[in-house]
Amino acid sequence: MEIKQTDNGKKGAFYIEINDVKVAEMTYLHAESHKIIIDHTEVSETLKGQGIGYKLVDSMVDYLRSNNLKAIPLCPFANAVFKKMHLQYEDILA
């Protein structure tokens, strides 16, 4: 499954589509020039238990690091993952 990204400079998302239907998505807002607020994560019931949410977080983390950005994970799922992986993600937390 390919994770795609969209970003219009104010908000964006990492998502997975199957047959042109979004089945997983993590959305974010640009808070400042160097910060992003992760505000929502949703994964279709058909994909539950496959680690798709973690894959979305991994894509977000790669994006943050490659663009020298920091994250504010307000989404409950993203927040839980960032807390669980705090040692690996401390460099990108705002």
C-alpha positions as CSV (number, residue, x, y, z in Angstrom):
1,M,0.0,0.0,0.0
2,E,1.3,3.4,-1.0
3,I,1.1,6.3,1.4
4,K,0.4,9.5,-0.5
5,Q,0.7,13.1,0.7
6,T,-1.2,16.3,0.0
7,D,-0.2,19.7,1.3
8,N,-1.5,23.2,0.3
9,G,0.7,25.2,2.6
10,K,-1.9,25.5,5.3
11,K,-3.0,22.0,5.9
12,G,-2.2,18.5,4.6
13,A,-2.6,14.8,4.9
14,F,-0.9,11.5,4.6
15,Y,-3.3,8.9,3.2
16,I,-3.9,5.6,1.5
17,E,-6.4,5.0,-1.3
18,I,-7.8,1.8,-2.5
19,N,-9.8,2.0,-5.7
20,D,-9.9,5.8,-5.4
21,V,-11.4,5.7,-1.9
22,K,-9.4,7.0,1.1
23,V,-9.2,4.1,3.6
24,A,-6.6,5.7,5.9
25,E,-5.7,9.3,6.7
26,M,-3.6,11.4,9.0
27,T,-4.3,15.1,8.7
28,Y,-2.2,18.1,9.9
29,L,-2.2,21.9,10.0
30,H,0.8,24.2,9.6
31,A,1.0,26.0,13.0
32,E,4.0,28.2,12.3
33,S,6.8,28.1,9.8
34,H,8.5,25.2,11.6
35,K,5.6,23.5,13.4
36,I,2.8,21.1,12.4
37,I,-0.2,20.1,14.4
38,I,-1.3,16.5,13.8
39,D,-5.0,16.8,14.3
40,H,-6.7,13.6,13.2
41,T,-6.0,10.0,12.2
42,E,-8.6,7.6,10.8
43,V,-8.2,4.0,9.5
44,S,-11.0,2.1,7.8
45,E,-12.3,-0.9,9.8
46,T,-11.2,-3.1,6.9
47,L,-7.5,-2.2,7.7
48,K,-7.6,-2.4,11.5
49,G,-4.9,-4.4,13.1
50,Q,-2.5,-4.1,10.2
51,G,-0.4,-1.3,11.7
52,I,-1.6,1.2,9.1
53,G,-1.8,4.0,11.7
54,Y,1.8,3.5,12.7
55,K,2.8,3.6,9.0
56,L,1.1,6.9,8.7
57,V,3.0,8.2,11.7
58,D,6.3,6.9,10.2
59,S,5.6,8.8,7.0
60,M,4.8,11.9,9.0
61,V,8.0,11.6,11.0
62,D,10.1,11.2,7.8
63,Y,8.4,14.3,6.4
64,L,9.1,16.3,9.6
65,R,12.7,15.3,9.7
66,S,13.4,15.9,6.1
67,N,11.8,19.4,6.3
68,N,13.3,20.4,9.7
69,L,9.8,20.6,11.3
70,K,8.5,19.9,14.8
71,A,5.2,18.2,15.6
72,I,2.4,19.0,18.0
73,P,0.4,15.7,18.2
74,L,-3.1,16.7,19.3
75,C,-4.7,13.7,17.7
76,P,-5.2,11.1,20.4
77,F,-3.7,8.3,18.3
78,A,-0.7,10.3,17.2
79,N,-0.2,11.6,20.7
80,A,-0.2,8.0,22.1
81,V,2.4,6.8,19.5
82,F,4.6,9.8,20.2
83,K,4.5,9.1,23.9
84,K,5.2,5.4,23.4
85,M,8.1,6.2,21.0
86,H,9.3,9.3,22.8
87,L,13.0,8.4,22.7
88,Q,12.9,7.9,18.9
89,Y,10.7,11.0,18.3
90,E,12.0,13.5,20.8
91,D,13.9,15.3,18.1
92,I,10.7,16.3,16.3
93,L,8.4,17.1,19.2
94,A,7.6,20.8,19.6
